[in-house]
């Protein structure tokens, strides 16, 4: 979180793999298991990742996913994402 002015009480949304140290609470929205458009492909016909069903999303174990993170106690939850250019 270098050179980013974060106010006290702000919540950080983390998209990447791993997790940098922060003293703030964190919401995870990792690109793999929390993306509704994975495995569908894009308008160029490029497919990426594995298709995620609703059951796949609900069966994610966030605790297991972050168990090796040093600041896992700061994680307050997860968020699913959708790139709107890939939705129909």
C-alpha positions in Angstrom: 0.0 0.0 0.0 2.9 2.3 -0.8 2.1 6.0 -1.6 -1.6 5.6 -1.3 -3.4 8.0 1.1 -5.9 5.8 3.0 -7.9 7.4 5.7 -8.4 5.8 9.1 -11.4 3.5 9.0 -11.2 3.0 5.2 -11.8 -0.6 3.9 -9.4 -1.9 1.2 -10.6 -4.0 -1.7 -7.9 -6.4 -2.8 -8.1 -7.9 -6.3 -4.8 -9.6 -6.8 -3.3 -12.8 -5.6 -1.6 -12.9 -2.2 -2.2 -9.9 0.0 0.0 -7.0 1.0 0.2 -5.9 4.6 -2.3 -3.2 5.6 -3.7 -2.1 9.0 -7.1 -1.7 7.4 -9.9 -4.2 7.0 -9.9 -6.0 3.6 -12.6 -7.2 1.2 -11.2 -9.9 -1.2 -12.4 -10.1 -4.8 -9.8 -12.4 -6.3 -10.0 -12.8 -10.1 -10.5 -16.6 -10.1 -13.2 -17.9 -7.8 -15.1 -14.7 -7.4 -15.6 -13.7 -11.0 -19.0 -14.4 -12.5 -17.7 -14.3 -16.1 -14.9 -16.8 -15.7 -14.9 -19.5 -18.4 -17.4 -17.7 -20.6 -15.0 -16.0 -23.0 -15.1 -12.4 -24.3 -16.3 -10.7 -27.4 -13.1 -11.6 -29.1 -13.8 -15.3 -28.6 -11.0 -15.7 -26.0 -11.9 -18.0 -23.2 -10.1 -17.8 -19.8 -10.4 -19.6 -16.5 -12.9 -22.2 -15.5 -16.6 -21.6 -15.7 -18.0 -20.8 -12.2 -21.5 -22.0 -11.3 -23.5 -20.5 -8.4 -22.7 -23.6 -6.4 -19.0 -23.1 -7.1 -19.2 -19.5 -5.7 -21.2 -20.5 -2.6 -18.9 -23.4 -1.9 -15.7 -21.2 -1.7 -13.9 -21.5 1.6 -12.6 -18.0 2.3 -11.0 -19.2 5.5 -9.0 -21.8 3.7 -8.1 -19.4 0.9 -6.5 -16.9 3.2 -5.1 -19.3 5.9 -1.5 -18.6 5.0 -1.9 -14.8 4.7 0.0 -12.9 7.5 -2.8 -10.4 8.0 -5.8 -12.7 7.5 -7.4 -11.3 10.6 -8.1 -8.1 8.6 -10.3 -9.9 6.0 -14.0 -9.1 6.6 -15.4 -10.8 3.6 -15.4 -11.4 -0.1 -17.2 -9.9 -3.1 -18.1 -11.5 -6.5 -17.3 -9.4 -9.6 -18.5 -9.3 -13.2 -16.9 -7.5 -16.1 -20.0 -6.0 -17.7 -18.6 -6.1 -21.2 -18.7 -9.9 -20.9 -22.3 -10.1 -19.7 -25.3 -10.4 -21.9 
